[in-house]
Amino acid sequence: MATQLEQANERISEFEEATVAAVALIDETESNRVSLQYTLDRVRETLADCYGDSLTDDVNEFLGIEVEQEVDELEIDEDE
């Protein structure tokens, strides 16, 4: 069983690899607008894959954006 320190080191390595991959994608971008948008989408995907499902929520919180829950989620909560 991996210790907490080993798990933390593994997670740090994952973030380092994702950061290097994201920067490499940016560096290889062509100068046209479509290519830049495609690259930024890939960078976000690369970082999101490493960060996890809460990336969008954490980014919104960082930016001070409040997002309302979807109607389906609210209906489920009311039924419970």
Secondary structure, 3 states (H helix, E strand, C coil): CCCHHHHHHHHHHHHHHHHHHHHHHHHCCCCCHHHHHHHHHHHHHHHHHHHCCCHHHHHHHHHCCCCCCCHHHHHHHHHC
